[in-house]
Amino acid sequence: MATWLVKSEPDAFSWDEQVQNGVEPWTGVRNALAANNLKAMRVGDLAFFYHSNIGKEIVGVVEVVREAYPDPTDETGRWVCVDMQAVGPLPQPVTLAAIKADPDFADLALVRQSRLSVMPVGEAHWRKLCKLGG
């Protein structure tokens, strides 16, 4: 199982909407590296759900329930999406400020490539972020 972080602006699509909708396609990714990360996701992989722009914090965990397929919001046919389902909220959201303040996260993609919307999270980082989130 691989672990990831996916970012969404909460005024466009929020954690609460993910929970309410059940299974939801993760659409709208238009960056080649992020799209390659979507293509690498497998059923059962977990991802942190990160509120970008507003909040800037990890708020929950989602699970990949369908692997990459053509993104229905893309008229060109170039881009893919995956289906995600909420696993649960983090009892304590983990803020970007807290992540940046911890030197253990200096090589985390969220810190190094802040504009990337879909990124891998290594096992050690995953465990520590889970611990910080309760």
Secondary structure as a PSIPRED ss2 file (coil, helix, strand):
# PSIPRED VFORMAT (PSIPRED V4.0)

   1 M C   1.000  0.000  0.000
   2 A C   1.000  0.000  0.000
   3 T E   0.000  0.000  1.000
   4 W E   0.000  0.000  1.000
   5 L E   0.000  0.000  1.000
   6 V E   0.000  0.000  1.000
   7 K E   0.000  0.000  1.000
   8 S E   0.000  0.000  1.000
   9 E C   1.000  0.000  0.000
  10 P C   1.000  0.000  0.000
  11 D C   1.000  0.000  0.000
  12 A C   1.000  0.000  0.000
  13 F C   1.000  0.000  0.000
  14 S C   1.000  0.000  0.000
  15 W H   0.000  1.000  0.000
  16 D H   0.000  1.000  0.000
  17 E H   0.000  1.000  0.000
  18 Q H   0.000  1.000  0.000
  19 V H   0.000  1.000  0.000
  20 Q H   0.000  1.000  0.000
  21 N H   0.000  1.000  0.000
  22 G C   1.000  0.000  0.000
  23 V E   0.000  0.000  1.000
  24 E E   0.000  0.000  1.000
  25 P E   0.000  0.000  1.000
  26 W E   0.000  0.000  1.000
  27 T C   1.000  0.000  0.000
  28 G C   1.000  0.000  0.000
  29 V C   1.000  0.000  0.000
  30 R C   1.000  0.000  0.000
  31 N C   1.000  0.000  0.000
  32 A H   0.000  1.000  0.000
  33 L H   0.000  1.000  0.000
  34 A H   0.000  1.000  0.000
  35 A H   0.000  1.000  0.000
  36 N H   0.000  1.000  0.000
  37 N H   0.000  1.000  0.000
  38 L H   0.000  1.000  0.000
  39 K H   0.000  1.000  0.000
  40 A H   0.000  1.000  0.000
  41 M C   1.000  0.000  0.000
  42 R C   1.000  0.000  0.000
  43 V C   1.000  0.000  0.000
  44 G C   1.000  0.000  0.000
  45 D C   1.000  0.000  0.000
  46 L E   0.000  0.000  1.000
  47 A E   0.000  0.000  1.000
  48 F E   0.000  0.000  1.000
  49 F E   0.000  0.000  1.000
  50 Y E   0.000  0.000  1.000
  51 H E   0.000  0.000  1.000
  52 S C   1.000  0.000  0.000
  53 N C   1.000  0.000  0.000
  54 I C   1.000  0.000  0.000
  55 G C   1.000  0.000  0.000
  56 K C   1.000  0.000  0.000
  57 E E   0.000  0.000  1.000
  58 I E   0.000  0.000  1.000
  59 V E   0.000  0.000  1.000
  60 G E   0.000  0.000  1.000
  61 V E   0.000  0.000  1.000
  62 V E   0.000  0.000  1.000
  63 E E   0.000  0.000  1.000
  64 V E   0.000  0.000  1.000
  65 V E   0.000  0.000  1.000
  66 R E   0.000  0.000  1.000
  67 E E   0.000  0.000  1.000
  68 A E   0.000  0.000  1.000
  69 Y E   0.000  0.000  1.000
  70 P E   0.000  0.000  1.000
  71 D C   1.000  0.000  0.000
  72 P C   1.000  0.000  0.000
  73 T C   1.000  0.000  0.000
  74 D C   1.000  0.000  0.000
  75 E C   1.000  0.000  0.000
  76 T C   1.000  0.000  0.000
  77 G C   1.000  0.000  0.000
  78 R C   1.000  0.000  0.000
  79 W C   1.000  0.000  0.000
  80 V E   0.000  0.000  1.000
  81 C E   0.000  0.000  1.000
  82 V E   0.000  0.000  1.000
  83 D E   0.000  0.000  1.000
  84 M E   0.000  0.000  1.000
  85 Q E   0.000  0.000  1.000
  86 A E   0.000  0.000  1.000
  87 V E   0.000  0.000  1.000
  88 G E   0.000  0.000  1.000
  89 P E   0.000  0.000  1.000
  90 L E   0.000  0.000  1.000
  91 P E   0.000  0.000  1.000
  92 Q E   0.000  0.000  1.000
  93 P E   0.000  0.000  1.000
  94 V E   0.000  0.000  1.000
  95 T E   0.000  0.000  1.000
  96 L H   0.000  1.000  0.000
  97 A H   0.000  1.000  0.000
  98 A H   0.000  1.000  0.000
  99 I H   0.000  1.000  0.000
 100 K H   0.000  1.000  0.000
 101 A H   0.000  1.000  0.000
 102 D C   1.000  0.000  0.000
 103 P H   0.000  1.000  0.000
 104 D H   0.000  1.000  0.000
 105 F H   0.000  1.000  0.000
 106 A C   1.000  0.000  0.000
 107 D C   1.000  0.000  0.000
 108 L C   1.000  0.000  0.000
 109 A H   0.000  1.000  0.000
 110 L H   0.000  1.000  0.000
 111 V H   0.000  1.000  0.000
 112 R H   0.000  1.000  0.000
 113 Q C   1.000  0.000  0.000
 114 S C   1.000  0.000  0.000
 115 R C   1.000  0.000  0.000
 116 L C   1.000  0.000  0.000
 117 S C   1.000  0.000  0.000
 118 V E   0.000  0.000  1.000
 119 M E   0.000  0.000  1.000
 120 P E   0.000  0.000  1.000
 121 V C   1.000  0.000  0.000
 122 G C   1.000  0.000  0.000
 123 E H   0.000  1.000  0.000
 124 A H   0.000  1.000  0.000
 125 H H   0.000  1.000  0.000
 126 W H   0.000  1.000  0.000
 127 R H   0.000  1.000  0.000
 128 K H   0.000  1.000  0.000
 129 L H   0.000  1.000  0.000
 130 C H   0.000  1.000  0.000
 131 K H   0.000  1.000  0.000
 132 L H   0.000  1.000  0.000
 133 G C   1.000  0.000  0.000
 134 G C   1.000  0.000  0.000
